[in-house]
Structure formats: structure tokens, C-alpha cells
């Protein structure tokens, strides 16, 4: 008989786990409130009930799968060490075949499992529980969906447990996640839930607003003129109809026009439209950097555009450089001195210095772009602050997994007390508890906002600091994410009630038949 050891489940964890033992369940719980403990409770129950069965836990990255492997091994009593196995793509497929058929609890990434299922090297018949962590990824063609589909077809005793801090705020997306996993029950808690409150540490949230300097506003005027002209031309060509004008609008339009072009539509308006949308996206990005990032980031981006223009890479870049307003904007950007940085950077440095004077603190700073991360880190180190960057693996300057793990270790041990991270720090890696999380910019994604904020106030009180440039996309993104979070909880509560009605109706029907 398997038991839990070294871990006393909280009341809400036991309630959620008891409900998840019998139904395909989606658990939505803020980061740091113990989703893994719930999965351990359900796993123990399945293995005790269905002797000789196996369990598969999937996580989107190898480090996160490894984290679950270590946690399960630590807290489940009654299994040998060999019963817990971490499977990665680095293991020879022949050896993986033996593992799939022998280990009791297997931890892996969805890509690795999906590949072996497609190649007929794995069968899920004997698996009595499938756990999919970061279940908000269960959309479109992500391998989580394929594995869940095959699992439901092959398993003799199927049960699925999906775990996430946030599935998003789009009801279509949430329904798609539930459909892909075959969800029959939704368990959702917030920091304000009655049975969670006593376990939640205080989280202070502080907004710090800065004004965009007049010189920046002047540059923005020129860039907006370039933007408006391109948008007007897209409308005149009958390619743009929507009144909603944002980055997503143009990304979707670009995809639509590219599909039309690839399928053989070489109409002049389509080809010209592709170029115009490319120009719009480039100018929008420049405005975003100007409004929310650093002048260092903007100048780095402009240098890249200039290199593309000299190389004659695309018509879009050539057309931009022919525009008078674009040239005026470039000249004014280049005339900005090193002292004329974005006011958020100066404010950030003041905050970090002030907070680190108080006591030994760990500060995690999130920024959207790598060149912003580099600049922030450079300025922090000038102040003799023990800071390092934490970025993903992509690109020539990407950080290998071993480097990431070494930096996390240094951060955990206090060798560095400030980590400047891109989105890699939001999920998928075991970053230790931090005292303060700082958003260098606002993000519209409720999933990412919740994951960022969840890095503090887990084991002890924490602080969340939001840097906002007024009357820019910083403000609109902040309010968008806040609105989406409220909307998400409303949708999830509605789904929970809907599933409860269905389950009651089914129970009444079964009782009647008996």
C-alpha cells in the first residue's frame, strides 16, 4: 500500500484530489499553492486501486519533468527508486521501449511520448493516470493533445488530470482545452478562495507610473504618421476592414495574405499588402520599444533595420527608409544621448537599490526582450549589484540548459540576488522563492501575468511591482490583463457549475436505472 511521506496535504488539496480521483479533472490553482501535491495524492490512489498499473506525467520542458520526478520520488512511500523514471529524447528509443513497459511512474515531455506513440514503440494500455502539467498548452497541434487522444483510446482504466495556473480568458480556448482532455470536472481556486486564504502569504502590489519624455513623444508622432499612412493604404486596397488595430490584427492579416500568395494568388494587391503589413509590424515594434522598453533596445533594433536596408533584404525595409517621417524619427532617435534613457530604467534602478538596502532580498525582474534584459543587467552591475540574466535557449546568444540550472543554483544560494529574465522565467523551471517580482512592462496575456506574479508570496510575504508608462500600451495591457483575469474566473466558475449539473443528471439517471 503506497503512502504519502514528508508532506501534509492541505484541506483544499485533499478536496480537489478526492474529486479528481474519479473524473477527468482540470485543476486551476495559482502558482505556489501545490498542484503537484494534488497530483501525488491522485497518483497514490490510482496505484493502490489498480495494482500493477502505471502513471505518466508530462511537462513541457525537461527541467520541469525532472522537478516533478524528484518531488514524486521524495514524497511517495512504498516504491523503489527504479519505479520512478525520467524519460527524455536523449535516451535511445530501444531503451525507451523497455522503460515504457517496466517503470511505474514515468516523467517525460509530450514530444518524446508522442514520437514513440506515432512510431508504435509505446502503448498506453496499462496506464491508469495521465497527468498533463501546464495544461493551458492543450490547444491546436501541441503534442499534449495527441497523447491525450491516444491515451483515451488505449488505456484500460483511463483518468486524466490537467494542471495549470491559468487556462486563459477566451471561452473558446478553455472549451478546447477541456475537450482535448475529455474534462468532466473543473476545480478552481484563487488566492481569495475561503479554503485557500489561510495558506496564502501576503502579496503587496504596487504600480509605479512614469511619463513618456517630450522627446520620445515627438519621435512617436513621426512613427505614427508612417503607421497611419500604411494602414490607410491597406484599407484603400480592400485588405483591412476591422476597426480593432493592434499587433495581432496585423499578424493575422499577414498570415492570411501569405497563405493567399503561397496558394497561387499573385494579385498585385495581395503582394503589395504583404509588404505593407511587414512595414506596419516593424513600425509598431519600434513604437513599442520607444514607449515601454529602453532607448538602448530601440537603437539596437534600428541598427538591425539599417543592416537589412543596406543588404537590400526586403522591399518593406527599403520602403520604410524612403519615408520622410521615418527618416526624421531615426535622426531624432540617434540624437538621444546615453543619459536620455527611458524613465522606467532609472526608476527600476532606484527601486532595486532601495529594496536591497533593506535586507537580504531576492529580486526577479521580467522584461519582454533580450536587448532590454541585457541593458537592465548591465546597469545593475554598474551599481555593483549581484545580477545575472536568465534567458531561453534560442538564438546564437541563447543560454543552454546547464547554464540556466547553474544560474538558478547561484540565485537559490544567494550568490546573486537579482535575476533579469525573459519569459523563460515564467514557467518550466524551478526558480526559488523571491521577495520581489518586478514587471518592467505590462503584458496583455493573463496566463503570463499570473505565472510571473506567482513567483513571489509563495512561502513568505512578497511584493509585486508594476512599472507603467502612462498613456502607452503599458496602461492598456495592464487593464487588459486585469479584465481577462476576472473574465477567466467567471468562465471557469460557469464551467464548474455546468459540469456539476451534468454529473448530477448522470448520477440521477444511473440511480433511476438501478
LOVEXBA-863046 format. One record per residue (C-alpha): residue number from 0; z, x, y; residue in one letter. Coordinates in nm, 2 decimals. Each point is the difference from the previous one (the first is absolute). Last residue first. Example, Ala and Ser with C-alpha at 12.3 -4.5 7.8 and 13.67 -1.06 7.14 Angstrom:
# residues 2
R    nr        z        x        y   rest
R     1     0.71     1.37    -0.11      s
R     0     0.07    -0.14    -0.34      a
***
This chain:
# residues 514
R    nr        z        x        y   rest
R   513    -1.08    -3.08     0.07      x
R   512    -0.31    -0.10     0.19      x
R   511     0.22    -0.13     0.29      x
R   510     0.19     0.33     0.02      x
R   509    -0.32     0.20     0.01      x
R   508    -0.14    -0.23     0.28      x
R   507     0.33     0.04     0.20      x
R   506    -0.02     0.37    -0.04      x
R   505    -0.36     0.01     0.12      x
R   504     0.08    -0.21     0.30      x
R   503     0.30     0.22     0.08      x
R   502    -0.22     0.32    -0.03      x
R   501    -0.26    -0.16     0.23      x
R   500     0.26    -0.10     0.26      x
R   499     0.16     0.35    -0.01      x
R   498    -0.34     0.16     0.04      x
R   497    -0.07    -0.21     0.31      x
R   496     0.35     0.08     0.15      x
R   495    -0.06     0.37    -0.05      x
R   494    -0.35    -0.02     0.14      x
R   493     0.13    -0.17     0.31      x
R   492     0.27     0.26     0.04      x
R   491    -0.26     0.27    -0.04      x
R   490    -0.23    -0.16     0.27      x
R   489     0.29    -0.02     0.25      x
R   488     0.11     0.35    -0.07      x
R   487    -0.35     0.13     0.06      x
R   486    -0.03    -0.20     0.33      x
R   485     0.32     0.16     0.14      x
R   484    -0.14     0.34    -0.10      x
R   483    -0.34    -0.08     0.15      x
R   482     0.15    -0.09     0.33      x
R   481     0.19     0.32     0.02      x
R   480    -0.30     0.20    -0.10      x
R   479    -0.22    -0.17     0.27      x
R   478     0.27     0.05     0.27      x
R   477     0.01     0.37    -0.06      x
R   476    -0.38     0.03    -0.03      x
R   475    -0.04    -0.18     0.34      x
R   474     0.25     0.23     0.17      x
R   473    -0.14     0.32    -0.14      x
R   472    -0.36    -0.13     0.06      x
R   471     0.07     0.06     0.37      x
R   470     0.18    -0.18     0.28      x
R   469     0.32     0.20    -0.04      x
R   468    -0.01     0.32    -0.21      x
R   467     0.26    -0.06    -0.27      x
R   466     0.22     0.25    -0.19      x
R   465     0.20    -0.18    -0.26      x
R   464     0.34     0.14    -0.11      x
R   463     0.16    -0.11    -0.33      x
R   462     0.36     0.10    -0.04      x
R   461     0.21     0.03    -0.31      x
R   460     0.33    -0.10    -0.16      x
R   459     0.07     0.15    -0.35      x
R   458    -0.15    -0.03    -0.35      x
R   457    -0.32    -0.17     0.10      x
R   456     0.00    -0.02     0.38      x
R   455    -0.32     0.22     0.02      x
R   454    -0.33     0.04    -0.19      x
R   453    -0.04    -0.38    -0.01      x
R   452    -0.14     0.00     0.36      x
R   451    -0.32     0.18    -0.12      x
R   450    -0.04    -0.23    -0.30      x
R   449     0.05    -0.31     0.21      x
R   448    -0.25     0.11     0.26      x
R   447    -0.25     0.11    -0.27      x
R   446    -0.01    -0.34    -0.17      x
R   445     0.01    -0.19     0.34      x
R   444    -0.32     0.19     0.10      x
R   443    -0.05    -0.02     0.38      x
R   442     0.13     0.35     0.06      x
R   441     0.20     0.11     0.31      x
R   440     0.00     0.37     0.11      x
R   439     0.23     0.29    -0.03      x
R   438     0.22    -0.21    -0.23      x
R   437     0.33     0.18    -0.02      x
R   436     0.23    -0.03    -0.30      x
R   435     0.36     0.12     0.04      x
R   434     0.28     0.09    -0.24      x
R   433    -0.21     0.08    -0.30      x
R   432     0.06    -0.06    -0.37      x
R   431    -0.21     0.22    -0.22      x
R   430    -0.38    -0.02    -0.04      x
R   429    -0.09    -0.09    -0.35      x
R   428    -0.38    -0.03     0.02      x
R   427    -0.24    -0.29    -0.05      x
R   426     0.05    -0.19     0.32      x
R   425     0.01     0.05     0.38      x
R   424     0.01     0.38     0.02      x
R   423    -0.36     0.03    -0.10      x
R   422    -0.08    -0.22     0.31      x
R   421     0.02     0.31     0.22      x
R   420     0.32     0.20     0.03      x
R   419     0.21     0.21     0.24      x
R   418     0.32     0.10    -0.17      x
R   417     0.30     0.12     0.19      x
R   416     0.32     0.15    -0.14      x
R   415    -0.13     0.30    -0.19      x
R   414     0.21     0.21    -0.23      x
R   413     0.22    -0.32    -0.03      x
R   412    -0.01    -0.01    -0.38      x
R   411    -0.20    -0.32    -0.01      x
R   410    -0.25     0.13     0.26      x
R   409    -0.05     0.32    -0.19      x
R   408    -0.05    -0.20    -0.33      x
R   407    -0.25    -0.23     0.18      x
R   406    -0.19     0.31     0.12      x
R   405    -0.01     0.14    -0.35      x
R   404    -0.13    -0.33    -0.14      x
R   403    -0.28    -0.02     0.25      x
R   402    -0.10     0.36    -0.06      x
R   401    -0.02    -0.07    -0.38      x
R   400    -0.20    -0.31     0.07      x
R   399    -0.26     0.20     0.20      x
R   398    -0.01    -0.05     0.37      x
R   397    -0.34    -0.06     0.16      x
R   396    -0.16     0.24     0.25      x
R   395    -0.34    -0.01    -0.17      x
R   394     0.01    -0.38    -0.03      x
R   393     0.22    -0.23    -0.20      x
R   392     0.33     0.09    -0.15      x
R   391     0.23    -0.20     0.23      x
R   390     0.22     0.11     0.29      x
R   389     0.36     0.11     0.07      x
R   388     0.04     0.22     0.30      x
R   387     0.31     0.22     0.05      x
R   386     0.29     0.02     0.24      x
R   385     0.30     0.22     0.05      x
R   384     0.03    -0.05     0.38      x
R   383    -0.03     0.32     0.20      x
R   382    -0.14    -0.19     0.30      x
R   381    -0.34     0.16    -0.06      x
R   380     0.03    -0.13    -0.35      x
R   379     0.02    -0.36     0.13      x
R   378    -0.32     0.06     0.21      x
R   377    -0.19     0.13    -0.30      x
R   376     0.12    -0.28    -0.22      x
R   375    -0.11    -0.27     0.25      x
R   374    -0.34     0.17     0.04      x
R   373    -0.06     0.03    -0.38      x
R   372     0.10    -0.36    -0.06      x
R   371    -0.24    -0.11     0.28      x
R   370    -0.28     0.20    -0.16      x
R   369     0.08    -0.16    -0.33      x
R   368    -0.02    -0.36     0.12      x
R   367     0.22    -0.31    -0.03      x
R   366     0.33     0.14     0.10      x
R   365     0.34    -0.05    -0.18      x
R   364     0.31     0.20     0.10      x
R   363     0.28     0.04    -0.25      x
R   362     0.33     0.13     0.14      x
R   361     0.28     0.14    -0.21      x
R   360     0.32     0.05     0.20      x
R   359     0.28     0.26     0.02      x
R   358     0.19    -0.13     0.30      x
R   357    -0.04    -0.11     0.36      x
R   356    -0.23     0.28     0.13      x
R   355    -0.27    -0.10    -0.25      x
R   354    -0.02    -0.35     0.16      x
R   353    -0.05     0.14     0.35      x
R   352    -0.26     0.26    -0.10      x
R   351    -0.19    -0.26    -0.20      x
R   350     0.00    -0.26     0.27      x
R   349    -0.11     0.25     0.28      x
R   348    -0.29     0.12    -0.22      x
R   347    -0.11    -0.35    -0.07      x
R   346     0.00    -0.08     0.38      x
R   345    -0.22     0.30     0.07      x
R   344    -0.24    -0.11    -0.27      x
R   343     0.00    -0.36     0.11      x
R   342    -0.09     0.11     0.35      x
R   341    -0.35     0.11    -0.12      x
R   340    -0.06     0.35     0.11      x
R   339    -0.08     0.12     0.35      x
R   338     0.18     0.33    -0.03      x
R   337    -0.29     0.14    -0.20      x
R   336    -0.23    -0.07     0.29      x
R   335    -0.24    -0.30     0.01      x
R   334    -0.34     0.11     0.13      x
R   333    -0.15    -0.02    -0.34      x
R   332     0.08    -0.37    -0.02      x
R   331    -0.14    -0.06     0.34      x
R   330    -0.33     0.16    -0.09      x
R   329    -0.02    -0.19    -0.32      x
R   328     0.06    -0.33     0.17      x
R   327    -0.27     0.08     0.25      x
R   326    -0.24     0.08    -0.28      x
R   325     0.08    -0.32    -0.18      x
R   324    -0.06    -0.19     0.33      x
R   323    -0.34     0.17     0.04      x
R   322    -0.13    -0.08    -0.35      x
R   321    -0.22     0.27    -0.16      x
R   320     0.29     0.14    -0.20      x
R   319     0.05    -0.34    -0.16      x
R   318    -0.36    -0.02    -0.10      x
R   317     0.01     0.34    -0.18      x
R   316     0.31    -0.11    -0.19      x
R   315    -0.16    -0.32    -0.12      x
R   314    -0.33     0.18    -0.08      x
R   313     0.18     0.21    -0.26      x
R   312     0.05     0.36    -0.10      x
R   311    -0.18     0.18     0.28      x
R   310     0.20     0.31    -0.06      x
R   309     0.08     0.03     0.37      x
R   308     0.11    -0.37    -0.01      x
R   307     0.21     0.05    -0.31      x
R   306     0.18     0.30     0.16      x
R   305     0.06    -0.21     0.31      x
R   304     0.14    -0.28    -0.21      x
R   303     0.24     0.24    -0.17      x
R   302     0.11     0.14     0.34      x
R   301     0.06    -0.35     0.12      x
R   300     0.24    -0.06    -0.30      x
R   299     0.19     0.31     0.07      x
R   298     0.03    -0.10     0.37      x
R   297     0.13    -0.34    -0.10      x
R   296     0.26     0.14    -0.24      x
R   295     0.12     0.26     0.26      x
R   294     0.01    -0.29     0.25      x
R   293     0.25    -0.16    -0.23      x
R   292     0.02    -0.34    -0.18      x
R   291     0.02    -0.35     0.12      x
R   290    -0.22    -0.08     0.29      x
R   289    -0.24     0.30     0.01      x
R   288    -0.02     0.02    -0.38      x
R   287    -0.07    -0.37    -0.02      x
R   286    -0.26     0.02     0.27      x
R   285    -0.18     0.29    -0.18      x
R   284     0.01    -0.21    -0.32      x
R   283    -0.16    -0.30     0.18      x
R   282    -0.27     0.24     0.13      x
R   281    -0.09     0.12    -0.35      x
R   280     0.01    -0.35    -0.15      x
R   279    -0.23    -0.14     0.28      x
R   278    -0.25     0.29    -0.05      x
R   277    -0.01    -0.07    -0.38      x
R   276    -0.05    -0.37     0.08      x
R   275    -0.30     0.09     0.22      x
R   274    -0.16     0.22    -0.26      x
R   273     0.02    -0.26    -0.28      x
R   272    -0.12    -0.27     0.25      x
R   271    -0.31     0.21     0.08      x
R   270    -0.09     0.00    -0.37      x
R   269     0.07    -0.37    -0.03      x
R   268    -0.19    -0.09     0.32      x
R   267    -0.30     0.21    -0.10      x
R   266    -0.04    -0.18    -0.34      x
R   265     0.03     0.24    -0.29      x
R   264     0.15    -0.26    -0.24      x
R   263    -0.05     0.18    -0.33      x
R   262     0.33    -0.07    -0.18      x
R   261     0.14     0.32     0.15      x
R   260    -0.05    -0.13     0.35      x
R   259     0.16    -0.34    -0.06      x
R   258     0.30     0.17    -0.17      x
R   257     0.03     0.24     0.30      x
R   256    -0.01    -0.30     0.24      x
R   255     0.28    -0.18    -0.19      x
R   254     0.21     0.32    -0.03      x
R   253    -0.04     0.07     0.38      x
R   252     0.09    -0.36     0.08      x
R   251     0.32     0.03    -0.22      x
R   250     0.10     0.32     0.18      x
R   249    -0.09    -0.16     0.33      x
R   248     0.23    -0.30    -0.03      x
R   247     0.27     0.22    -0.17      x
R   246     0.02     0.21     0.32      x
R   245     0.06    -0.29     0.22      x
R   244    -0.20    -0.27     0.19      x
R   243     0.07    -0.36    -0.09      x
R   242    -0.26    -0.21     0.18      x
R   241    -0.23     0.01    -0.30      x
R   240    -0.37    -0.01     0.04      x
R   239    -0.13     0.35    -0.05      x
R   238    -0.35     0.09    -0.14      x
R   237    -0.22    -0.23     0.21      x
R   236    -0.16     0.28     0.19      x
R   235     0.16    -0.12     0.32      x
R   234     0.34     0.01    -0.16      x
R   233    -0.04     0.36    -0.12      x
R   232    -0.13     0.09     0.35      x
R   231     0.31    -0.15     0.16      x
R   230     0.23     0.19    -0.24      x
R   229    -0.18     0.33     0.09      x
R   228     0.04    -0.06     0.37      x
R   227     0.36    -0.10    -0.03      x
R   226     0.09     0.32    -0.19      x
R   225    -0.16     0.23     0.25      x
R   224     0.18    -0.18     0.28      x
R   223     0.32     0.01    -0.20      x
R   222    -0.03     0.38    -0.02      x
R   221    -0.04     0.03     0.38      x
R   220     0.30    -0.22     0.06      x
R   219     0.21     0.19    -0.26      x
R   218    -0.06     0.33     0.19      x
R   217     0.15    -0.16     0.32      x
R   216     0.29    -0.14    -0.20      x
R   215     0.08     0.34    -0.14      x
R   214     0.00     0.14     0.36      x
R   213     0.24    -0.28     0.10      x
R   212     0.25     0.09    -0.27      x
R   211     0.06    -0.25    -0.28      x
R   210     0.35    -0.13     0.04      x
R   209     0.27     0.06    -0.26      x
R   208     0.21    -0.24    -0.21      x
R   207     0.28     0.09    -0.23      x
R   206     0.09    -0.27    -0.25      x
R   205     0.32     0.04    -0.19      x
R   204     0.09    -0.14    -0.34      x
R   203     0.35     0.05    -0.14      x
R   202     0.02    -0.04    -0.38      x
R   201     0.35    -0.07    -0.14      x
R   200     0.03     0.07    -0.37      x
R   199    -0.09    -0.28    -0.25      x
R   198     0.21    -0.06    -0.30      x
R   197     0.21    -0.29     0.14      x
R   196    -0.31    -0.17     0.14      x
R   195    -0.19    -0.02    -0.34      x
R   194     0.14    -0.33    -0.15      x
R   193    -0.03    -0.18     0.34      x
R   192    -0.35     0.12     0.07      x
R   191    -0.02     0.17     0.34      x
R   190    -0.14     0.34    -0.13      x
R   189    -0.27    -0.21    -0.16      x
R   188    -0.03    -0.13    -0.36      x
R   187    -0.29    -0.14    -0.20      x
R   186    -0.03    -0.10    -0.37      x
R   185    -0.33    -0.16    -0.07      x
R   184    -0.06    -0.16    -0.34      x
R   183    -0.30    -0.08    -0.22      x
R   182    -0.22     0.30     0.08      x
R   181    -0.31     0.05    -0.20      x
R   180    -0.03     0.36     0.14      x
R   179    -0.35    -0.04     0.14      x
R   178     0.08    -0.36     0.11      x
R   177     0.32     0.10     0.18      x
R   176    -0.18     0.29     0.18      x
R   175    -0.28    -0.23     0.10      x
R   174     0.24    -0.27     0.12      x
R   173     0.16     0.27     0.23      x
R   172    -0.34     0.11     0.13      x
R   171    -0.11    -0.35     0.07      x
R   170     0.33    -0.08     0.17      x
R   169    -0.04     0.30     0.23      x
R   168     0.33     0.14     0.11      x
R   167     0.03     0.31    -0.22      x
R   166     0.15     0.06    -0.35      x
R   165     0.31     0.17     0.14      x
R   164     0.27     0.20    -0.15      x
R   163    -0.17    -0.02    -0.34      x
R   162     0.07    -0.04    -0.37      x
R   161    -0.20    -0.19    -0.26      x
R   160     0.15    -0.08    -0.34      x
R   159    -0.23    -0.11    -0.28      x
R   158     0.10    -0.14    -0.34      x
R   157    -0.22    -0.01    -0.31      x
R   156     0.12    -0.03    -0.35      x
R   155    -0.30     0.05    -0.23      x
R   154    -0.18     0.20     0.27      x
R   153    -0.38     0.03    -0.01      x
R   152    -0.14    -0.26     0.25      x
R   151     0.28     0.01     0.25      x
R   150     0.00     0.38    -0.01      x
R   149    -0.38     0.01     0.05      x
R   148     0.03    -0.20     0.32      x
R   147     0.31     0.19     0.13      x
R   146    -0.18     0.34    -0.07      x
R   145    -0.31    -0.12     0.19      x
R   144     0.20    -0.13     0.29      x
R   143     0.21     0.32     0.04      x
R   142    -0.33     0.19     0.00      x
R   141    -0.08    -0.10     0.36      x
R   140    -0.32    -0.20     0.01      x
R   139     0.11    -0.26     0.27      x
R   138     0.37    -0.06     0.02      x
R   137     0.31     0.11    -0.19      x
R   136     0.10     0.26     0.25      x
R   135     0.29    -0.22     0.13      x
R   134     0.15     0.07    -0.34      x
R   133     0.16     0.33     0.12      x
R   132     0.14     0.03    -0.35      x
R   131    -0.17    -0.17    -0.29      x
R   130     0.23    -0.06    -0.30      x
R   129    -0.16    -0.11    -0.33      x
R   128     0.24    -0.13    -0.27      x
R   127    -0.03    -0.07    -0.37      x
R   126    -0.25     0.27    -0.08      x
R   125    -0.11    -0.01    -0.37      x
R   124    -0.35    -0.14     0.06      x
R   123    -0.07     0.23     0.29      x
R   122    -0.28     0.20    -0.17      x
R   121    -0.11     0.35     0.11      x
R   120    -0.29     0.23    -0.07      x
R   119    -0.26    -0.27     0.02      x
R   118    -0.18     0.18     0.28      x
R   117     0.06    -0.28     0.25      x
R   116     0.37     0.00    -0.10      x
R   115     0.03     0.37     0.04      x
R   114    -0.15    -0.01     0.35      x
R   113     0.22    -0.29     0.10      x
R   112     0.31     0.19    -0.11      x
R   111    -0.08     0.31     0.20      x
R   110    -0.11    -0.19     0.31      x
R   109     0.30    -0.22     0.00      x
R   108     0.24     0.29     0.03      x
R   107     0.26     0.07    -0.28      x
R   106     0.34    -0.06    -0.13      x
R   105     0.05    -0.08    -0.37      x
R   104     0.31    -0.15    -0.16      x
R   103     0.02     0.00    -0.38      x
R   102    -0.23     0.29    -0.08      x
R   101    -0.20     0.00    -0.32      x
R   100    -0.34    -0.17     0.02      x
R    99    -0.09     0.08     0.36      x
R    98     0.13     0.35    -0.05      x
R    97    -0.23     0.07    -0.30      x
R    96    -0.30    -0.12     0.21      x
R    95     0.11     0.22     0.29      x
R    94    -0.02     0.30    -0.22      x
R    93    -0.36    -0.06    -0.07      x
R    92    -0.07    -0.08     0.36      x
R    91     0.14     0.35     0.10      x
R    90     0.28    -0.04     0.26      x
R    89    -0.10     0.08     0.36      x
R    88    -0.08    -0.37     0.05      x
R    87     0.37    -0.07     0.00      x
R    86     0.25    -0.15    -0.25      x
R    85     0.37     0.01     0.06      x
R    84     0.19    -0.07    -0.32      x
R    83     0.34    -0.15    -0.08      x
R    82     0.07    -0.04    -0.37      x
R    81     0.01     0.38    -0.03      x
R    80     0.33     0.00     0.19      x
R    79     0.16    -0.21    -0.27      x
R    78     0.08    -0.37     0.08      x
R    77     0.34    -0.17    -0.01      x
R    76     0.11     0.02     0.36      x
R    75    -0.24    -0.07     0.28      x
R    74     0.10     0.12     0.35      x
R    73    -0.10     0.37     0.02      x
R    72    -0.33    -0.04    -0.20      x
R    71    -0.09    -0.30     0.21      x
R    70     0.06     0.19     0.32      x
R    69    -0.19     0.32    -0.11      x
R    68    -0.31    -0.20    -0.12      x
R    67     0.01    -0.21     0.32      x
R    66    -0.02     0.32     0.21      x
R    65    -0.27     0.14    -0.22      x
R    64    -0.21    -0.32     0.06      x
R    63     0.06     0.05     0.37      x
R    62    -0.11     0.36    -0.01      x
R    61    -0.31    -0.09    -0.21      x
R    60    -0.12    -0.26     0.25      x
R    59    -0.07    -0.38    -0.01      x
R    58     0.28    -0.09    -0.24      x
R    57    -0.04    -0.16    -0.34      x
R    56     0.29    -0.07    -0.25      x
R    55    -0.10    -0.08    -0.36      x
R    54     0.26    -0.12    -0.25      x
R    53    -0.01     0.01    -0.38      x
R    52     0.11    -0.22    -0.29      x
R    51     0.20     0.11    -0.30      x
R    50     0.26    -0.27     0.04      x
R    49    -0.10    -0.29     0.22      x
R    48     0.32    -0.14     0.14      x
R    47     0.18     0.33     0.06      x
R    46    -0.32     0.17     0.14      x
R    45    -0.07    -0.30     0.23      x
R    44     0.36    -0.02     0.13      x
R    43     0.01     0.38     0.07      x
R    42    -0.33    -0.02     0.19      x
R    41     0.12    -0.30     0.21      x
R    40     0.31     0.19     0.11      x
R    39    -0.19     0.31     0.07      x
R    38    -0.26    -0.19     0.21      x
R    37     0.29    -0.15     0.21      x
R    36     0.14     0.35     0.06      x
R    35    -0.34     0.12     0.11      x
R    34    -0.02    -0.27     0.27      x
R    33     0.33     0.13     0.14      x
R    32     0.05    -0.09     0.37      x
R    31    -0.14     0.32     0.14      x
R    30    -0.34    -0.14     0.11      x
R    29     0.02    -0.38     0.07      x
R    28    -0.04    -0.23    -0.30      x
R    27    -0.29    -0.21    -0.11      x
R    26     0.01    -0.05    -0.38      x
R    25    -0.31    -0.16    -0.16      x
R    24     0.09    -0.15    -0.34      x
R    23    -0.17    -0.09    -0.32      x
R    22     0.27    -0.21    -0.15      x
R    21     0.28     0.04    -0.26      x
R    20     0.19     0.31     0.10      x
R    19    -0.10    -0.03     0.36      x
R    18     0.26    -0.27     0.07      x
R    17     0.28     0.21    -0.15      x
R    16    -0.13     0.30     0.19      x
R    15     0.01    -0.19     0.34      x
R    14     0.36    -0.12    -0.06      x
R    13     0.11     0.34    -0.13      x
R    12    -0.14     0.18     0.31      x
R    11     0.15    -0.26     0.23      x
R    10     0.35     0.07    -0.16      x
R     9    -0.03     0.37     0.03      x
R     8    -0.05     0.21    -0.31      x
R     7     0.25     0.27    -0.08      x
R     6    -0.18     0.31    -0.09      x
R     5     0.12     0.31    -0.19      x
R     4    -0.11    -0.17    -0.33      x
R     3    -0.21    -0.30    -0.10      x
R     2     0.01    -0.10    -0.36      x
R     1    -0.23     0.00    -0.30      x
R     0     0.11    -0.15    -0.33      x
***
